Amino acid sequence: MNDATGADPHPAIETYLQHLLTERRYSGHTVSNYRRDLRAAASLLVGEWSALQRADVQAMVAKWHRGGMAPRSLGRRLSALRTFFDFGLRRGWFAHNPVKDVSAPKRDKPLPRVLAVDEAVTLLEDQPDTPIAWRDRALFELVYSCGLRLSEAVALNVDALSGSDTVLRVRGKGGKERDVPVGRRALEALRSWLACREALADADEVALFVSTRGSRLAARSIQARLAARARKQGLSARVHPHMLRHSFATHLLESSGDLRAVQELLGHADISTTQIYTHLDYQRLATVYDSAHPRARAKSEADTD
């Protein structure tokens, strides 16, 4: 479709769509869908297609997702963009494909509930005055600091920090071990707990965290203690240990954007498992996009000049 000047506003798109029709033998209906998807992306484009970066594509996806577009439709739109850039690469239009590693939110998969950063701080910061209080503080700080599964926290022994006082050796699923750095606050709490652990632990007990009976602390006890702590600290959410793991992953990904590093720290064998935590990154990008992109601003604001 031409504009009032007679020039085609989307020549690259139309060249690509003609290729789909005549050479790839795509149906007219499919090509029509691709045209709509590519022009939707073009409406959010600032500058040339060749200047588009991965973060720009993520921001587009976030905007569409926030607008209510279903994951299936988002996936189709990304597929249209991805193949368009592949075509452009072959033609020498582009130097890279910014859509290559961008994926739509997973379909029909519930997103993990996470604590906001200030909620995590509220949950963890208190003034322990007994060995049990120091144990709980050290335990929950460690779970959040290292992204531990409940089973991994239960299984920790006192030698988990042997060889280094800043790296924790964790035995995860399938007996696979990984080393995870320990944050300063968690280390401080852990050292305070170790200083009074002997007052509770049986003489031959190797568990890092023990109950008042002197034996290894059970998973159910940890769950109950954390839920009670959340209520005491005034948090409305029902907090469980895996929520601390989810919060660790989400907060770290939001700050670093390094999905591979988060995968290693969590002990995920497949990065697709880790990708569920990108949901908050999409939300953050959507907020940035809404506040900064000229095409996202409210009409009344954009028309004030």
C-alpha positions in Angstrom: 0.0 0.0 0.0 1.4 3.4 -1.0 1.2 6.6 1.1 0.1 10.0 -0.2 3.5 10.6 -1.8 3.2 7.4 -3.9 6.2 5.8 -2.1 6.0 2.4 -0.4 6.6 2.9 3.3 7.7 -0.7 3.8 9.7 -1.7 0.7 11.8 -4.3 2.6 8.7 -6.0 4.0 7.0 -6.1 0.6 10.1 -7.5 -1.1 10.2 -10.3 1.5 6.5 -11.0 1.2 6.8 -11.2 -2.5 9.5 -13.8 -2.0 7.2 -15.8 0.2 4.4 -15.7 -2.4 6.4 -16.5 -5.5 9.3 -18.5 -4.4 8.2 -20.2 -1.2 4.6 -20.6 -2.4 3.1 -19.4 0.9 -0.7 -19.0 0.9 -2.1 -15.5 0.6 -3.6 -15.9 4.1 -0.2 -16.6 5.6 1.4 -13.7 3.8 -1.3 -11.4 4.9 -0.7 -12.5 8.6 3.1 -11.9 8.1 2.4 -8.4 6.6 0.3 -7.5 9.6 2.9 -8.7 12.0 5.8 -7.1 10.3 4.0 -3.8 9.9 3.1 -3.9 13.6 6.8 -4.2 14.4 7.6 -1.4 11.9 5.2 0.9 13.7 7.4 0.6 16.8 10.6 1.0 14.9 12.9 3.9 15.7 15.4 4.4 12.8 16.3 1.7 10.3 15.7 -2.0 10.5 19.4 -2.5 10.5 19.8 -0.6 13.8 17.3 -2.9 15.6 18.9 -4.7 18.6 17.8 -7.7 20.7 16.7 -5.4 23.6 14.5 -3.5 21.2 12.8 -6.7 20.1 12.3 -7.7 23.7 10.7 -4.4 24.4 8.4 -4.9 21.5 7.4 -8.3 22.8 6.9 -6.9 26.2 4.6 -4.1 24.9 2.5 -6.6 22.9 2.3 -9.0 25.9 1.2 -6.2 28.2 -1.4 -5.3 25.6 -3.0 -8.7 26.0 -1.5 -10.6 22.9 -1.6 -14.3 23.5 1.7 -16.3 23.6 0.8 -18.1 20.4 0.3 -14.9 18.5 3.5 -13.5 20.0 5.3 -16.6 18.8 4.0 -16.1 15.3 4.9 -12.5 15.3 8.5 -13.3 16.4 8.7 -16.0 13.8 7.7 -13.5 11.1 10.4 -11.1 12.3 13.0 -13.8 12.6 12.5 -15.1 9.1 12.4 -11.6 7.7 15.8 -10.8 9.2 17.1 -14.2 7.9 16.0 -13.2 4.5 17.6 -9.7 4.9 20.9 -11.3 6.0 21.0 -13.4 2.8 20.3 -10.2 0.8 23.0 -8.3 2.6 20.6 -5.8 4.2 21.5 -6.7 7.8 24.7 -7.6 9.6 22.9 -9.7 12.3 19.5 -11.1 13.3 18.4 -9.4 16.6 15.4 -11.8 16.9 17.5 -15.0 16.9 17.5 -15.6 20.6 14.3 -13.9 21.6 11.4 -16.1 22.6 7.8 -15.4 23.5 6.5 -16.2 27.0 5.7 -19.9 27.4 2.1 -20.9 26.8 -0.2 -22.2 29.6 2.6 -22.3 32.1 2.1 -20.6 35.4 4.7 -18.0 36.3 6.5 -18.4 39.6 5.5 -16.1 42.4 8.4 -14.0 43.6 9.0 -11.5 46.3 9.8 -7.9 45.4 13.3 -6.8 46.5 12.0 -4.8 49.4 9.9 -7.7 50.5 12.9 -10.0 50.5 14.8 -7.5 52.6 11.9 -7.2 55.1 11.7 -11.0 55.3 15.4 -11.5 56.0 16.4 -8.6 58.2 15.8 -9.0 61.9 17.7 -8.9 65.1 18.4 -12.6 66.2 18.9 -13.1 69.9 18.9 -16.9 70.2 20.7 -19.8 68.5 17.4 -20.8 66.8 16.9 -17.2 65.5 20.4 -17.2 64.1 19.9 -20.6 62.5 16.8 -19.4 60.8 18.4 -16.1 59.7 21.4 -18.0 58.3 19.2 -20.6 56.6 16.9 -18.2 54.8 19.7 -15.8 53.9 21.6 -18.8 52.3 18.6 -20.0 50.4 18.0 -16.5 48.9 21.7 -15.7 48.4 22.5 -19.0 46.6 19.1 -19.9 45.0 18.9 -23.2 46.8 16.2 -25.8 46.4 14.6 -26.9 49.7 16.2 -30.3 49.4 19.6 -28.8 48.8 19.3 -26.6 52.0 18.3 -29.6 54.0 21.2 -31.7 52.8 23.9 -29.2 53.5 26.7 -30.3 55.8 29.1 -28.2 57.9 31.9 -28.9 55.4 29.9 -27.3 52.5 32.1 -24.2 52.9 35.4 -26.2 53.2 38.2 -24.8 51.0 36.6 -21.4 50.7 34.5 -19.3 53.1 32.8 -17.5 50.2 31.7 -20.4 48.0 29.1 -23.0 48.8 29.4 -26.6 47.5 25.8 -27.7 46.7 24.7 -31.2 45.8 21.7 -30.9 43.5 19.4 -33.1 41.5 20.9 -36.4 40.4 23.8 -35.9 42.8 25.3 -33.2 40.5 27.5 -30.8 42.5 27.9 -27.1 41.8 29.7 -24.2 43.5 27.7 -21.1 44.3 29.1 -17.8 45.6 27.7 -16.7 49.0 26.6 -13.1 49.6 28.1 -11.0 52.3 24.9 -10.9 54.4 24.5 -14.6 54.2 28.1 -15.2 55.2 27.7 -12.9 58.2 24.6 -14.8 59.4 26.1 -18.2 58.7 29.2 -17.4 60.8 27.0 -16.2 63.7 25.0 -19.4 63.5 28.2 -21.6 63.4 29.4 -19.9 66.5 26.4 -21.2 68.4 25.6 -24.3 66.5 27.4 -26.6 68.9 25.0 -25.6 71.6 22.2 -27.5 69.7 23.9 -30.1 67.5 24.6 -33.7 68.6 28.3 -34.4 68.9 28.4 -36.6 65.8 25.9 -34.6 63.7 27.3 -33.3 60.4 24.2 -31.4 59.2 24.8 -27.6 58.8 21.3 -26.8 60.1 19.9 -28.7 63.1 16.8 -28.8 65.1 16.4 -28.3 68.8 16.7 -32.1 69.1 20.3 -31.9 67.7 19.6 -33.7 64.4 19.3 -32.5 60.8 16.5 -30.0 60.4 13.6 -31.4 58.4 12.1 -29.9 55.2 8.6 -29.4 56.8 10.1 -27.6 59.7 11.9 -25.2 57.3 8.7 -24.6 55.4 6.7 -23.9 58.6 9.4 -21.6 60.1 9.6 -19.5 56.9 5.8 -19.2 56.6 5.7 -18.1 60.3 8.5 -15.6 59.7 6.8 -14.0 56.8 3.6 -13.5 58.8 5.6 -12.0 61.7 7.4 -9.6 59.3 4.0 -8.5 57.9 4.2 -10.0 54.4 0.9 -10.8 52.8 2.2 -13.4 50.4 2.3 -17.0 51.5 6.1 -17.5 51.4 7.7 -20.8 50.9 11.4 -21.8 50.4 11.0 -22.2 46.6 9.7 -18.6 46.4 13.1 -17.5 47.8 14.8 -19.5 45.0 12.5 -18.0 42.4 13.2 -14.5 43.8 17.0 -15.1 43.7 16.8 -16.1 40.0 14.4 -13.2 39.0 16.3 -10.5 40.9 19.7 -11.7 39.6 18.4 -11.9 36.0 16.7 -8.5 36.2 20.0 -6.9 37.4 22.5 -8.8 35.1 20.5 -10.0 32.1 22.8 -13.1 32.0 20.5 -16.1 31.6 23.4 -18.5 31.2 25.0 -17.5 34.6 21.6 -17.8 36.3 21.2 -21.3 34.7 24.6 -22.3 36.2 23.8 -20.9 39.6 20.4 -22.6 39.8 21.9 -25.9 38.6 19.5 -26.3 35.6 20.6 -28.9 33.1 18.5 -27.2 30.3 18.4 -23.4 29.8 14.7 -23.7 28.8 14.0 -24.3 32.4 15.7 -21.1 33.4 13.9 -19.1 30.7 10.7 -18.9 32.8 12.5 -16.3 34.9 12.6 -13.9 31.9 9.0 -13.0 32.6 10.0 -10.2 35.0 12.6 -9.0 32.5 9.8 -8.6 30.0 7.7 -6.7 32.6 10.7 -4.4 33.4 11.4 -3.8 29.7 7.7 -3.0 29.1 7.8 -0.4 31.9 11.0 1.2 30.4 9.4 1.1 26.9 6.1 2.6 28.0 8.0 5.5 29.7 10.6 6.1 27.0 9.5 5.1 23.6 7.8 7.9 21.6 5.3 5.5 20.1 4.3 4.3 23.5 3.6 7.6 25.1 0.0 8.8 25.6 -1.4 10.9 22.8 -2.0 13.9 25.0 1.6 13.8 26.2 3.1 13.2 22.7 1.1 16.1 21.2 2.0 18.8 23.7 4.8 20.3 21.6 
